[in-house]
Amino acid sequence: MKSEQVYRIVPDRSCIQFSFRSTLHAVSGSGSQLGGELFIGEDNLVTKGFIRIPVGQFQTGHDVRDENMLSMFKSQEYPFIKYSINQSSRLDRQGLIRLQGNLQIRDVIQPLELIVGMIQHEQGFGLTGSFEIGLRDFRLRPPSVLFVIRVFNKIKINFDAFVRSEHHVSL
């Protein structure tokens, strides 16, 4: 009988950073309080799981820009961005893994493969990685101000998550 262990993301120890360009300058921001759970098998690979990112936690340090961003994401109607993990595979012996899954932003779901560093700690695992998305791939219209200052389509996202074991599940 195979067994899996359930790991939960520790919100206070998990965050994302994002960056994008506009016609004026580069912008960076962050989000916190990530949540979710991962099922990790005996081989220390993720068998399934999900990560939830609360859109309302996104901040760039500019109130008007942040309001426009939350409006673009329709954060009242869709408070989370969700990544559902379908499977994973080991890329090397140092903890690099490939996660395969789907990213959902608002009501649009797109497949997304992530290369993630997975480092075992005494109390759980650390996950770190980065990826790019196109806003238009998720039917998001990049914000603009007076049609002069525009946000470009590509967003770079870096993430750090800490997951802690909850309990064993027998399959």
Secondary structure, DSSP 8 states (H G I E B T S, - for coil): --EEEEEEE-GGG-EEEEEEEESS-EEEEEEE--EEEEEEETTS-EEEEEEEEEGGG-B-S-HHHHHHHHHHTTTTT--EEEEEEEEEEE--TTSEEEEEEEEEETTEEEEEEEEEEEEEETTEEEEEEEEEEEGGGGT----EETTTEEEEEEEEEEEEEEEEEEEEEE-
